[in-house]
């Protein structure tokens, strides 16, 4: 972690968890990596419309330092870098599933339209007949 990052002491478990997932993009990066597995930087950026290159790079560095994301650099020209969730990242994503379900119910309750991502662009959707989509898919079950 960087010099400004906290590592405790914490007041409670929520405090410790929020220290790791703070920021708008970290939960969405978790979701994107959970949904797609291995992603390169440009693929992540396309999958998260609105995130700046600087913010994505910063969050990925922090998530790597926190043990949520694994960064693999391949010795090729040009270099290829791939990101995947670690076991710790997968467990955090599973813990956030209930929060995503809560958010989906909130969207339904307040009549907020969902945003869908198509071809790397965000498009607003406010059709009340569309079923809400959970931010975090249910955890994958092992066979």
N, C-alpha and C positions, 0 to 999 in steps of 0.2 A: 504494500500500500504506500501511497505517497506520504510525504511529511505532514500534510494537513489532514489525512484520514484518521478517523477515530478507531480505536481497538478496545474500547471500554475504558473505565468501567461503565456498565449499562444499568439502567434503572429496572429493566425487565426484558423479556424475550422480544417483545414488539420493538423496543428501542434498538436491540441488536440486529433484528431483521431489517428494520427500516434503514439502518446504517449501510446495509449491503445493497438494498434495492432502491435507494433514493435516486431521484431523477426520473423524468418522464420516459426515457427511452430504455432503461435497463429491463423492466418487465417485458417490454415489447421485443427486445433482443432475445430474452429467454424464450418467449413464445415462438419467435421466428426460427431459432435454432432447434427448438423442440419439434416444431412442425416439419422442418426440412432436413434436420440432421446436420450435415456438413454444408457450410456456406462460406463463400469467399467474401471479401470486404464489399465489392461492388454489388454482389447479390443481396447482401444485407441492406445496403443502402437503397437498392431498388425496392426491396420488400418493406421498407419503412419510410414511405413518402413523408417528406418534411424534415427528416433528420439531416443535419449538416455533416459534412465530412469530418470536421473538427470534433463535433460532439460524439459522433459514432466512434471515432478513434479513441477519444478520451474514455468513454464508457467501456469499450472493449478492453482497454488497458487495465482499468479499475477492476473489471469483472475477472480478468485473468489473475490479477494480484490477489483477489478474494477467493480464488479457486473455483469459480463458477464456469469459466470458459477455458478451453484448451486452444492455444494458438500453435499451429504446425506450420513451419516455414520449410519449403522444399528448395533444395539447392539447384535451382534451374535458372535459366536466363530467358525471359525475365523471371524474377522470383515469384513463386506461387505460395500464397498464405491462405490457410483454411482454418475456420473456427468451428468448434463443436462444444457441446455442453459436457462438463465433467459430471461425475456421479453426484457431486455436491450441487451442481447447477440443476440437474434433473430433479433432485429432491426439493430444491427451492421452488422450481416450477410446479411441482405437485402440490406444495404447500399453498401456492398462490391460486390454485384452481378454485377454491371456495370464494376467494376475493373476486375472481372473474365471473363466477356465477352470481354473486351479489351485484356486481356492476351490470350484468345482463338484466337482472330483475329491476334494477333502478332505471335502466333505459326504458323498459316496458312501462314501469310505473309513471315516469314523467313524460312519456311519449317522445323520447329522443330518437331520432333516426340513427340507423347504423351507418358506418362508413365501410365501404368495401374497397379492396385493393385489386385493381385489374390492370395488368400490363404495366405495373410499376407506378400507377397513378392512383391517387385517392379520388373517389367519386362519392359525393354525398348521397345518401339514400334515406328518404324519410317516409317510405311507403309503410303504413301501419300494418299492411297485410304480410310484410316480410317477417319471418320469425327472427327473433334476436339471436345473435351469434355470440357464444361465450368467447371471451378473450383468450382463455386458457382451455385447450382441449382436455378431455379427461385423460388421466394418466394411462399410458400404454400398459397393458397387462402382459406378463410373461406367460408363455405357453406351458 
